[in-house]
Amino acid sequence: MDRVCIAMTSKDMARELGLSDFQMGFVFSAFTLAYGLFEIPTGWWGDRIGTRAVLTRIVTWWSAFTMLTAAAFSYPSLLAVRFLFGAGEAGAWPNVARTFSRWFPVSERGRAQGIFFTGAHGGAAVTPILVTWMLSRMHWRSVFLIFGSVGFFWAAAWYWWFRNEPSEHKSVNEAERRIIEAGRAKAASHDLHSVPWRRILSDSNVLLLCAAYFAQSYGFYFFITWLPTYLARERGFSAMNLGIFTGLPMLACVVADVFGGIATDAFSRRFGLRIGRAAVAGSSFLIASVCMLAGTASGDATSAAILLALASGWSAFLLGAAWGTCLDIAGPHVGVVSACMNTAGQVGGVFSPVLIGFVLEQWKNWTMPLYLTGVLFFLGALCWCFIDPRRPISGVTGEKEHVLGLQRGLAGG
């Protein structure tokens, strides 16, 4: 909600601060640039000291800078606040992945990731409707103050309740701990302090995951930044319908998150990790590409909005498989590996709003950037043809032991 609300307030914000479309593109991307720069260091930090403290710091920081967005008084001040917002939020999703790797057996990780993304996209789905209603009753600055305050309560509850390891939590008994740890790779005591960067950054699985996630995030950032403007200007939606159809892609993501997580775990148990992760992700990318291209070409505004929402949903269907693959191959370095993938995604997120803003400024053309998104989804599907979740990164853990652990965990599901 904190990340998405700027898309709905951007019109009022730009008018008050005197910003062009091109400048708003940089405002959108300032967050993403900082997010990408600090993603890997914060993921590594979570691997090293645990996610209890790191996630508490992340949510406290981003909540503060959501509120500080309300204090922006010029273009430079808004850029600075959004950049620092992104720097503070960086590492959130890798640290969540790290949490799942410590708290869920292998057979349940896809579902866990899917449920997590349901929360993320559910917040994004209700935000357009909620912000549209709030803007009819208050200034855009008040929206940021109210949204930002919520995270402080979450951070306090998380730090009080959560523990880094199941063995540290008083509610976990010995039998449950054994089930959770059944498929977990065993790490040497020095593993968390000595990261095999060269092996990780040269691993073909990691590189292909990064390329695919670049494509996924490029499209996702269109939906959370420029979609309201596209539907209003290009498709002629009224203010009443705008909130509904702007939230529809994220609502589609909510459904896709749940069923995508269930599907990747179910197919992994039935057919193995290669089919359960790679085939599920590749197929959903392909369908997203078709829907994106068809929606852009559609002459009917409602059909176009629905097809674009379906494209968003199918591009989210693969998230459980993508993040589950990071957990499958990373051994004790889940935070770092998932941060590498998510950093590549943020690069796509940086380019998406700026490129669209530039095209609009120069040529007033929506078709070209939306077709590009459809093509990128297709290239993401090709990447998944060559990703093999059965092959852990060489050197991060005993390869034979890790594969046997995954098989035990899946069989236990």
Secondary structure, DSSP 8 states (H G I E B T S, - for coil): -TTTHHHHHHHHHHHHHT--HHHHHHHHHHHHHHHHHHHHHHHHHHHHH-HHHHHHHHHHHHHHHHHHGGG--SHHHHHHHHHHHHHHHTTHHHHHHHHHHHHS-GGGHHHHHHHHHHHHHHHHHHHHHHHHHHHTTS-HHHHHHHHHHHHHHHHHHHHHH--SSGGG-TT--HHHHHHHTTT-----TTTTTS--HHHHHH-HHHHHHHHHHHHHHHHHHHHHHTHHHHHHHTS---HHHHHHHHHHHHHHHHHHHHHHHHHHHHHHHHH-HIIIIIIHHHHHHHHHHHHHHHHHH-SSHHHHHHHHHHHHHHHHHTHHHHHHHHHHH-TT-HHHHHHHHHHHHHHHHHHHHHHHHHHHHHH--SHHHHHHHHHHHHHHHHHHTS--TTS--BTTB-HHHHHHHHHHHHHH-
